[in-house]
Amino acid sequence: MVDKLLRSKKRKGLLTNLLLITMVIVLVIVPLVIAKDAEFGGADDNAKEAITEINSSYEPWFLLIWEPPSTEVASFLFALQAAIGSGILFYCIGYMKGRSKRDDNEL
């Protein structure tokens, strides 16, 4: 009976994972198919253009301390920041889930 229960839980977990992976793939591919010739630019550039259209004499409140030498370096730094942030976030989620399971097993 316990073996049957574990198999059903594993199967349910596998189906959940497959569903999540499929959803991620769909979320990545659909925008690329729908907007084939679209430019995927940054929000900073769009905001700068919109602000200068509204007020051409606008000056930023502050300037960058350091400007990356190329767009590739800027993209790398952005990806690194996202990776570090998601690593911290998912570590905390995993830690809390593990602590919850430990507390359930102690009861």
N, C-alpha and C positions, 0 to 999 in steps of 0.2 A: 504494500500500500504506500509506504513512504517512498519507495523507488518510483512508483507510478506518479506520485505527486511531484517529485523532483524533475522527472522527465517533462511533465506538463509545464512546470515553471520555466525550465530551460527552453522549451519550444516557444512559450509565450515571450520570453526575453529575446529569442532569436527573431521572432516575427516583429517585435517592436523595433529592434535594431534595423532590420531590413526596411521597415516602413520609414524610419527616420532617415536612413541613407537615401532611399528613393526620393523623399521629400527634398532633401538637400540638393540632390542632382537636378531635380525639376526646378528648384528655385535658382540654380545657377544657369541652367541651359535656356529656360524660357525667355528671360530678358535678352539673351544674346540672339535668339531666333526672332523675337518680335522686333527688336530694334537693331537690325543688321548694320545700318550705316550710321549709327549714333556715335557721338563722341562721348566717351566716359571720362569727363574731366573732373577736377576737384571742385568742391563747394567754395573754397576760398576764391578761386578765380571768378566763378559765377557771381559771388557776392561783391567782389571788387568792381566788376563790370556794372552790376546793378546800381551800386552806390554812385559810381561816376556818371551814370546816366541821369540819376536823380539830382545830384549836386556835383557839378564838375570841379568845384573849388574845395572839395572835401580833402582834409589831410588826416592821416591816421594818428591816433593818440600816442602810439609808440612805434618804434622800429625794431626790427629783429636784431638780436645780439650777435648772432652768427647765421649766415645764410649758406646752406649747403652748396658745394661747388657745381652740382649737376642735379637734374631731376631724378636720375637713377639713385643717387645718394639719398635724396629726400624721400623717394619711394621706399628705399630700404629701411630708413629710420622709422617711417610710418609703420611698415610691416613689423619691424622689431618691437615697436611700442605696442602694437596690437597683440603680438605673440606674448609678450611679457604680461600684459594686462589679462589676456585670456588664461594664461597659465596660473596667475594668482587667483583669478575668479574660480576656475574649475578646481584648483587645489582646495580652496575654502569649501566649495560645494562637496567635494569628495570627503574632506575631513569631517564636515558636519554629518554627512550620511553615515560614515564609518562610526562616528561617535554615537549616532542614533541607534545603529545596529548593535553596538556594544552594550548600550544601555538596555535594549530590548532583551539581549541574551542574559544579562545579569538578573533580570526579573524572574 
